[in-house]
């Protein structure tokens, strides 16, 4: 455990009569630095002694004491002092005593608290723990490790000094690893009362130095009839946080709280330690130390970088004031991610991750649609048949899949499509329902044509380079344009809200009408528009585009 050092730079300017025999007491914390002054500036007849042993005569060193050297006006500079630097230092000039210093070094102990097999030891942090059983006395042991002189340990509970009758097992014993130091130990027995107990262990007895460790116990009763801990609805649940972003579990507690502690589980016992705590504006806990979490003064939890491990139910226990009972809330956090495409993906030939596509069905088949790795954010993913009177729910098989622990949930839905004998054009919709707006468009559509088309065409005589507009029909809901001959070539298709031109060279759409921008030999031929005006009945029109005869 890291040791906390308290460092002081002490410089003494000695006054008083020349030759005074009373030493000046200098108490240093180990690893400190100090300058011991010797009045006067003579260059000969000077000596520094420690315990009557010469260490400097004039400017010549007679003892290689580490960290000790001469400075201005024959002062003695000492740095990084240790136990070996203790002693009576004298400065003499021409056999006359000038000044003396009694130097002692102290060692600041490492202070730790332990209870229930837990150990804490960072004085800059405030530790919060829950206590379920009020009938059992708290037994907390405080140890000051490696101190010189031995540390005197005292206890403070809720700002008041503890009566000695509650303190047990006060021990002092030599430290085995560091010579000339002592370990001090004291155990506090305390029956907790109220809603919280603030306990501090302090060491004193070393001049200029004091230190304390504090634990805040929140008294918790989970399921009895006393009403000591109650649940509230200040934190909405579930809450949705985006993967890889900074996220906040928002709570609407009125004003700033006295305290709030967050747990990674709803099954909280006295052995469970919060990962982050807020007490009187001070934040502590391993989650705060790792910078993974922060707590807002109103108790809301801030996650600095949302990951899949945050995809679970959190519990927060709060104290509005020091006198009120604690309350708890469980918040289900759902981690989600934006899908790779901002719409459901239809797995069919020609769709190629488009939100609108066309399929010519030659045999009974099935259509599959998916939304991959977005998390538990979809209430439903299913197929529908769109008509002018609304979307008709059709039988489809849907499932949610998670392939690994660290992967977000994916959704799949499959519908069987029957083959129609007569000409049929239907608009199928893969629709996702979610409360998360970041998921983008909630549907993708596919036009499915099946059946045979047998009809005579109406001639349309054109001239070279002419712009030609071919009407599909009136009040068209959805359509597909194709050029027919030995084979069929899909030119364009669409709905009232979107459309796709497959062969962009020379063709454009004007609502549902097909436009040949410049008639050429390659654009001559038979064109058919298959369409529906109500989403149920299928209609078609066929046009034969040919050059008119030129009379000379």
KOLDOKOL-554330 format. One record per residue: residue in three letters; x, y, z of N, C-alpha, C in turn. Coordinates in steps of 0.1 Angstrom, whole numbers, plus 5000, padded with zeros to 4 digits. Atoms other than C-alpha are relative to their C-alpha. Layout:
% KOLDOKOL-554330
ALAXYZXYZXYZ/...
This chain:
% KOLDOKOL-554330
UNK500949885000500050005000500950125000/UNK499249885001501450344991500050085013/UNK499849924988502850545020499850154997/UNK500249865001501750905025501150075008/UNK498949934993504751125034499650155002/UNK500249864998504451465050501350065002/UNK498749955001507451675042500050155004/UNK499849864996508651995059501450044998/UNK498749955001511652215051500250105012/UNK499849924988512852365084501350075000/UNK498849925000515352645085500050085013/UNK500049944987516452765119501050125000/UNK499249884999517853115125500250025015/UNK499850014985519453095160500350145005/UNK499749874993519453395183500449965014/UNK499650024987520753425218501550025002/UNK498649964996524053465236501049904994/UNK499050085006527153325220500549905011/UNK499550104991528152995236498949945009/UNK501050064992524752905250500049854999/UNK499950155000524752535261498749934998/UNK501350075002521052465258499849974986/UNK500250035014520452275226498650044995/UNK501349985006517752375202499449874995/UNK500650125004515352095197499450014986/UNK500550005015514752005160499449864998/UNK500750135002512151735153499650004985/UNK500250015015512051625116499249874997/UNK500650125006509851385097501049944991/UNK499150075009511851125080499950034986/UNK499949955014512951225045499950154998/UNK499949855001512851595054501350054997/UNK498749925002515551855048500050115010/UNK499849894991516952115072501350064999/UNK498749935000519652375075500250045015/UNK499749964987521352415109501050114999/UNK499149885001522852765113501150005010/UNK498949974991526252845128500450144998/UNK499749865001526653215135501450034997/UNK498649965003529753395121500449954987/UNK499550035014531853375090501549975000/UNK498550025000535353285102500349884991/UNK499750115009537153055078500949895007/UNK499150094994539452885103499549975015/UNK500450044986538952705137498649965001/UNK501450044999535452585128499949855000/UNK500250144999534152245137498549975001/UNK501450064998530752055134500249865006/UNK499950134994530351755157498649955002/UNK501350074997527551505162500449905011/UNK499850084988527451335196501550005003/UNK498649984997531051475202500949934990/UNK499250065011532251305169500150114989/UNK499849905010533851545144499549954987/UNK500550045013532051545111500650104990/UNK499349905009533651875096501050075009/UNK499049914994536852055106500450104989/UNK499949905010536952385087499149944988/UNK500950055012535752255052500349854997/UNK499650135003537251905055499049905007/UNK501050104994534751615061500849895006/UNK499450114993535751365087499049885002/UNK501050114998532551155086499150014988/UNK500950005013530651055054498649975004/UNK501450024997527151095069499250044988/UNK500749985012524851065039499150125001/UNK501049895001522951385029500550125008/UNK499649894992525051615051501250074993/UNK499049925006527151895037500050145006/UNK499949864996528352255044499350094990/UNK500649905009526452555031500550145004/UNK499549864998526752935034500250025015/UNK499749964986528253075066500249895010/UNK499750124992529352735078498849945006/UNK501250074996525752625082500149854995/UNK499950155003525152245081498649974993/UNK501150045007522752125054499849855001/UNK500350144999520951795059498849974991/UNK501150035009518651635033499749855001/UNK500450145000516651305031500449935014/UNK499650044987517051265069499449865003/UNK500550134996516750915084500349995015/UNK499750034986517150755119501550035003/UNK498549984998520950775114500450145002/UNK499649864998520851155115499650055013/UNK500349954987519551175150501350025009/UNK498849984991521951315176500150155004/UNK499749864995523351625193501150064991/UNK499049935009524951855167500550135007/UNK499349884994527452125179500850074990/UNK499149925008529052405161501050075009/UNK499049944992532352515177500950094991/UNK499049925007534752795167501150035010/UNK498849984992538252815181499849945014/UNK500350074987537252565208498950065009/UNK501149944993534352775218498749964995/UNK501350055004530752645217499250124995/UNK500849895006528652855193498549975002/UNK501450045000525352665190499949854999/UNK500250145001523952315194498549974997/UNK501450045004520852125181499849865004/UNK500350144997519251815194499049964989/UNK500850045012517951645162499449865002/UNK500750135000515351375163499249984987/UNK500850025012513551215133498849915004/UNK501250074997510051085134499649934987/UNK500550075012508350835110498550005001/UNK501449995001504850895099499449864996/UNK500450145003502950565101499049994988/UNK501150035009500750405075498849965007/UNK501250024992497250415088499049914992/UNK501050095007494750135078498849975010/UNK501250044992491250045090499649864994/UNK500450135005489949685087498749965008/UNK501250064995486549525093499449914990/UNK500650105009484649225079500949964989/UNK499050045010487849125061500250104989/UNK499749895009487949455043501150095006/UNK498949914995490949695045499950134992/UNK499949875007491050065036501250085006/UNK498849934996494050295037500450124992/UNK499749885007493750605016499450125008/UNK500649894991493350915039499350104992/UNK500649905008492251135010498649964995/UNK501350055005489150925003499049975012/UNK501050034991485850875021499349874996/UNK500550135003484650515023498549985005/UNK501450024996480850425024499749854999/UNK500550144999479450085034498649995006/UNK501350024995476049955040500049895012/UNK500150104989475149775073498549965000/UNK501350055000472149545072499549975014/UNK500450054987472049405108500450105011/UNK499749894989471749685134500349935013/UNK499950064987471749435162501549965003/UNK498650044998475449345157500950125002/UNK499049894998478249565170501050004989/UNK498949985010480649705145501349985007/UNK498750024994484149585152501050054989/UNK499149945009486749805135501450015006/UNK498649994995490449775139500850104992/UNK499149895006492850065133501449975004/UNK498650034999496550005128500850114994/UNK499049905004499350265126501349924998/UNK498950095003502150075109501350084999/UNK498749945001505750175114500150155004/UNK500049864995505750485136501250025009/UNK499049964990508450665155499850155003/UNK500250084989507650765182498749924998/UNK501250085001504750515188498850104999/UNK501249925002501450665175499049975010/UNK501250014991498650735199498750014991/UNK501250015008495350625183498850045008/UNK501349964993492050785191498949984990/UNK501150025009488550735177499050115002/UNK501049905000485850985167498849944992/UNK501250055007482250885159499050124999/UNK501049895003479851135143500550135007/UNK499449884995482251415154500350015015/UNK499850014985482451305191501149905003/UNK499050094996485451155208499449875007/UNK500550134995484850785218500549985014/UNK499750034986484750685254501049885000/UNK499050105000487650465263499449865003/UNK500550134997485350185275499649924987/UNK500350065013484450115238501249964992/UNK498850035007488050075228500749885006/UNK499450134995489749735231501349974993/UNK498850065007493049555223500950114996/UNK499049905003495349855225501349945001/UNK498750075000498649715215501150094994/UNK498949945006502149845207501149894999/UNK499050115002504749615192501050054989/UNK499049965010508049665172499649954986/UNK500250045014507749665135501149914995/UNK499050105003509549365121500850034988/UNK499449975012510449515088500950135000/UNK499349874999511649855098500550035014/UNK499549994986513949885128499750145005/UNK500249874993513450155154498650064998/UNK501349955001509750185146499049915007/UNK501050084992506550065163498750004993/UNK501450015005503149935152499050025012/UNK501049984989500150065172498749954995/UNK501350065004496749895172498950035010/UNK501149984991493349975186498749954993/UNK501250065005489949805181498850075006/UNK501249944995486549985184498849914999/UNK501350085000483349805194498950105001/UNK501049904999480250005186498749954994/UNK501350045005476549935183499450114992/UNK500449895008475250145154498650045003/UNK501349954999472250365157499750114990/UNK500349905010470450615135500049954986/UNK500050045014470650615097501449994995/UNK498650015005474450655094500950025012/UNK499049984990477550635115501350044992/UNK498749965005480750825106501149985010/UNK499050044990483750675122501450044994/UNK498649965004487350815121501049945010/UNK498950034992490550675134501150104998/UNK499049905002493250935141501249965008/UNK498850024992496850915152500550145003/UNK499449884995498451195172501349975008/UNK498850024992501551245193501250034993/UNK498949965008503851345165499950154997/UNK500149865001504551715165499850044985/UNK500249945013503251905134499249904991/UNK500650105009501551585120498849945007/UNK501150084996498151425124499449944987/UNK500550065012496251195101498849925005/UNK501250084996492851015100499549934988/UNK500850085010490850755081498650005004/UNK501450004996487150775079499149904992/UNK500950095006484450525071498650055003/UNK501449964998480750625066499149874998/UNK500950125000478350335075498650054998/UNK501449975002474850365060499249885005/UNK500750114994472450155080498849974991/UNK500850055011470349945057499149895005/UNK500950114998467249735062499249974988/UNK500450025014466249565030498549964999/UNK501350055003462849395035499149985012/UNK500950024988461349435070498850105000/UNK501249924999458249625081500350145006/UNK499749884993460049915097499950124991/UNK500049895010460150125065501250085000/UNK498849924999463650235072500650034986/UNK499549985013464650185036498749984991/UNK501150015009461950255010500550024986/UNK499749985014461950244972499350134995/UNK500749895006461050544951500049994985/UNK500050015015460550624914500650124994/UNK499449885005462850914909500949974989/UNK499150035011465050724884499149914991/UNK500850075011463250614852500749874997/UNK499450135004463750254842499049934990/UNK498650015003464750124818500550144994/UNK499449895006467250384806501049954989/UNK499350055012469050354772501350084999/UNK498749945001472750434769500849954988/UNK499450055013474750424736501449965003/UNK498650064999477850204733501050104996/UNK498849925004481150394733499850155002/UNK500249864997479650724744499950025015/UNK500249964986479450914777498549995003/UNK501450014997476150824793499650035015/UNK500549964987474050934823498849935004/UNK501250064994471650734844499450115008/UNK500649884994469351014852499049975011/UNK500950014989467551054885499550145003/UNK500649874997465251334895499750035014/UNK500149974986465851374932500050165001/UNK500049864999464951724943501250065007/UNK498849944994468051934950501249905001/UNK498850084998471451804960499849915012/UNK500250104990471651494981501150005011/UNK498950024990473551435014500949884995/UNK499250115004474651095000499349914990/UNK500550105010474250844972501049904998/UNK499050115002475850504968499449914989/UNK500550085011475650294936500649865001/UNK499650145000475849914933499849944987/UNK500250075012476249684904499049885001/UNK500950114998473649444918498850055008/UNK501149974992470149464933499949915013/UNK500050094988470949184958501150055009/UNK499049934992472849414982500049955014/UNK499850044986474149275015501150085006/UNK499049934992476449405042501449984994/UNK498750035006479349245023500250074987/UNK499849935013478749444992500450145002/UNK499549865000480649764986499650074988/UNK500449925012479450044964501250034991/UNK498949975009481550104933500350155000/UNK499849854999481050484938499050055010/UNK500849944989479750704966500150154999/UNK500049854998478751064971499550035014/UNK500349974987478751195006500450145003/UNK499849864998478351565014500950074990/UNK499249945011479751654980501349934997/UNK498750085003482751414982499749874993/UNK500250135008482951134956501249915004/UNK499050104997484850814964499649874994/UNK500350135005485050454955500949964989/UNK499150045010486950234931499550044986/UNK500449955013484750344902500450144997/UNK499649865002485650704908501550004998/UNK498550005001489350624913500449964986/UNK499650045014489450444879499550094989/UNK500549905009487650734863498949944991/UNK501150065008484950504849498750065003/UNK501349944996482150674869500250145006/UNK500149874992481151014883498650005006/UNK501449984995478151114904499750145000/UNK500549865000476151424899499450035014/UNK500649974986475051614931498649965002/UNK501450054998471451504925499949855000/UNK500050154999472551134926500149934986/UNK499950065013472651074888501449944998/UNK498750065003475350834877500550034986/UNK499449975013477650934849501149894997/UNK499150105005479450664829500850064989/UNK499249935009482450804811500149944986/UNK499950075013482550534784499149885001/UNK500950114998479550304781500549884992/UNK499650125007480449944773498949895003/UNK501050104998478549614773499949955014/UNK500050044986479449544809499050085008/UNK501049924993477049824819498649964997/UNK501350045004474149634804499449915011/UNK500650084989472449524836499250105009/UNK500849924991470349654866500950055011/UNK499349934990471949904889499150035012/UNK500849954988470849994925500750125005/UNK499549884993471250334940499250025013/UNK500649964987470650414977500450145004/UNK499849864998470250774987499650045013/UNK500449934989470050995017499850154996/UNK500349865003468351335011500750095010/UNK499449924989469551475044500649905010/UNK499350094990471551335073498949945010/UNK501050054991468351285093498949914994/UNK501050085007466151115067500449854998/UNK499750145003465850745060500549984986/UNK499550025014467650605030498949944992/UNK500950055010465750514999500849934989/UNK499250065010466750284971499150004987/UNK500650015013465950254934500849904992/UNK499350095009466749984908499850054986/UNK500049955013467550104873500549904990/UNK499650095011467649874843500750084989/UNK499349925011470350014819500149904988/UNK499950075013470049894783501050074991/UNK499049955009473149944763499749974985/UNK500350025014472549994726501150064991/UNK499149945009474450074695499250044987/UNK500749975013473350244662500349884991/UNK499850115010472849974635501050044989/UNK499149975011475349944607499350084989/UNK500849925009472650074584498850065007/UNK501149934993469950314595498649954997/UNK501350065003467150074586500249845001/UNK499850155000466449694589500549954986/UNK499450065012468349484564499249884995/UNK500750125006466349264540501049924992/UNK499050095006468348964530499349934987/UNK500650055013467248914493500850054989/UNK499349965012468848924459499650134995/UNK500349875005469049274447499850115010/UNK500349904990468449444480501350075004/UNK498749944998472149504488500050115010/UNK500049914989471549684520499350134996/UNK500949885003468849924506498849995008/UNK501350004993465750034523498849984991/UNK501150045009463649974492500749924989/UNK499550085010464249694468498949924993/UNK501050075008462449474442500549854999/UNK499750145002462249094439498949944991/UNK500950075009460748894410500049855005/UNK500150134994459448574426499649904989/UNK500350105010459548264404499549875007/UNK500450124993458848004431499750055015/UNK500349974986457548004467501350015007/UNK498749974994460248144489499750065014/UNK500149934987460948324522500850135000/UNK499349874999462048674531500650015014/UNK499349994987464548734559500450155002/UNK499649874997465149064576500750005014/UNK499350004987467549154605500450145004/UNK499449884994468749434627501149955009/UNK498950074994472249334639500750095011/UNK499249954990474049404672499650145005/UNK500449874996471949694685499650005015/UNK500450014986471049564720498549985002/UNK501450044997467749494737499150134999/UNK500749875002466049804722498849984991/UNK501150025009463549654698498949935007/UNK501250064994460049584711499549894990/UNK500550105010459249404678500750024987/UNK499649995014460649324644499249894993/UNK500950105007458149164620499750054986/UNK500449965014456749164585498650045000/UNK501449955003453649344573499850024985/UNK500449985013451749374541499450144999/UNK500549865000451149744532498950024989/UNK501149965009447849854516499650145003/UNK500549874998446050184513499250025013/UNK500850004988443950094543500849985013/UNK499150034989446950024565500849884999/UNK499150125000449549764573499349885006/UNK500550124995448349414576501049915006/UNK499050094994450149194601499949864994/UNK500050145006451248864585500949915009/UNK499350104991452548554601501549994996/UNK498550005002456348574605500649945013/UNK499350064989458848404627501250095004/UNK499049904996460948644648500749955012/UNK499250054989463748584673501150115003/UNK498949914996466348784693501249905003/UNK498850094998469948634694501150085005/UNK498749954995473048704714501049894999/UNK499050115003476048514702501149995010/UNK499050014990478448604730499750105011/UNK500349924988478548774764500250154997/UNK499749865002480149094751499450064987/UNK500649955012478049124720498550045003/UNK501349954998474849324718499049914992/UNK501150085005471549154709499750044985/UNK500449985014470549104672498649944999/UNK501450045002467049054658499849954986/UNK500350065013465748834629498549974999/UNK501450045003462348784613500049944986/UNK500250075013461348554584498549984997/UNK501450035004458148534564500049924987/UNK500150095012457148274538499150074990/UNK500749935011455948414505499549904990/UNK500550105009453648214483500050064986/UNK500049975014453748214445498650024995/UNK501349985006450748374428500049964986/UNK500150045014449548234395499750124991/UNK500349885008448048554382501050115004/UNK499149894997450048874381499750075013/UNK500149944987450649014415501250085004/UNK499049914995452649304429499650045014/UNK500349974986452749334467501250075006/UNK499049924993454649564490500149955014/UNK499750064987456149384520500950105008/UNK499349904991457449594550500649925012/UNK499350054987460049484576500050125009/UNK500149894991459149704605500549975014/UNK499450014986461049754638499350115009/UNK500649914991459449914668500950015012/UNK499149974989461550084694499750145006/UNK500149864994461550374719501250084999/UNK498849935001465050464710500150074986/UNK500049935012465150734684501249994992/UNK498750005007468850694675500149884990/UNK499950125008468050364657499850034985/UNK500349975014467150554625498749964995/UNK501350045006464450454601499549865006/UNK500550124993462250184616499549904990/UNK500550105010461350004583500850004987/UNK499550015014462549874550498949934992/UNK501150055008460349774521500549934988/UNK499750085012460449524492498849984992/UNK501150035009458249504462500249864994/UNK499950145004457549144453499049974989/UNK500950035011456149054419500049854997/UNK500150145004454948704409498849994990/UNK501050025010452648554383500550034986/UNK499649985014452648584345499350124995/UNK500549895007452048884323499849974986/UNK500250025015450348844289499050114996/UNK500849895004449049154273500550064987/UNK499549935012449149344240500450145004/UNK499549864997450949674239499450104991/UNK500449885008449950014227501250064994/UNK498949945007452250164201500250155004/UNK499749864997454050494209501150044989/UNK499049965010455650654178500850125004/UNK499149894996458650874185501050034989/UNK498949965009461351054167501350005007/UNK498750004993465051034174500350125008/UNK499649894990466351244203498850075007/UNK501149944994462851314214500049965015/UNK500250034986462051324252498649945001/UNK501350074999459251074260499649985014/UNK500650034987457051044291499049904999/UNK500950115001455250714296499349995014/UNK500750004987452450724322499749865004/UNK500350144995451950424345498649995003/UNK501450014997448450494358499750125009/UNK500549894992446450734380500049955015/UNK500050024985446950754418500749875003/UNK499250134999449650484418500650005015/UNK499450024986450650354453501449954999/UNK498650055003453650154441500049934986/UNK499850045014455050034408501349944997/UNK498750045005457749874388500050014985/UNK499949985015458849964352501149904996/UNK499150105006460549694331499950014985/UNK500050015014461649664295500049854996/UNK500250145002460449334281500449974985/UNK499650055013461649134252500349855001/UNK499650144997463548804251500349995015/UNK499850004985464448894287499450135006/UNK500549894994463149134312501150085007/UNK499049914993465249434325499250105008/UNK500749914991464049624355500650144998/UNK499649865002464249994348499950085012/UNK500249924988462850154379498849945008/UNK501150044992460450094408499950105012/UNK500249904990459050294437498749995007/UNK501349984993456350394461499750155000/UNK500349864999454750724469501150085007/UNK499049934992457650814493501449994995/UNK498650025005460750674475499949924987/UNK499950075013461850534442501549974997/UNK498650045004464950374426500049984985/UNK499850025014466150394390501249914998/UNK498950105001468150084382500950034988/UNK499249965012469350204347499950154998/UNK500049854999470250564351500250064987/UNK499649935012471550624316498850014991/UNK501149975009468750784296498750005006/UNK501350014994465950724321500050085013/UNK500349944987464450924350498549975003/UNK501350014996461250914369499350135003/UNK500949884998458451174371498849955008/UNK500950084991456451044401500049864995/UNK500050145005455350704387500249984985/UNK499850015015455950794350501449984997/UNK498650035005459050674332500350104989/UNK499649905010460950934312501249954993/UNK498950025008463150854283500550144996/UNK499649875002465251164282500450034985/UNK499649995014466651114247499849874993/UNK500350135007465150844224501249974990/UNK499050055010467850644206499649854997/UNK500350135004467850304190500049905012/UNK499950094989468850144223498850015009/UNK501149984991465850284241498749964993/UNK501250055006463350154216499649865006/UNK500450134995461249854227498750015008/UNK501350014993458349744248500250025015/UNK499849974986457949884283498749975007/UNK501250044992455549754310500150065014/UNK500049954986454549924342498949915007/UNK500950084992453049684368499850095013/UNK500349914989451349884396498849965008/UNK501250014992448749904423499650135005/UNK500549874995446550184434499549995014/UNK500650024987445250034466500849905009/UNK499250094993447949784476499549865000/UNK500650135000445649494469499949954985/UNK500150045014444749474432501250044992/UNK498949975009447449464405499650034986/UNK500349955014447249654372501350014993/UNK498849985009449649704343499650084988/UNK500149945013450149904312501249974992/UNK498950045009452349814282500150104988/UNK499849915011453850054256501149964992/UNK499050045009455749974225500650134993/UNK499449875005458150264217500749964987/UNK499450025013459050274180500250134993/UNK499849885008460350524155498850014990/UNK501049995011457650664132500750014987/UNK499450005013458150634095500250144995/UNK499649875005459850924078499750014985/UNK500449995014458251034045500850114993/UNK499249905008460551204019499250054989/
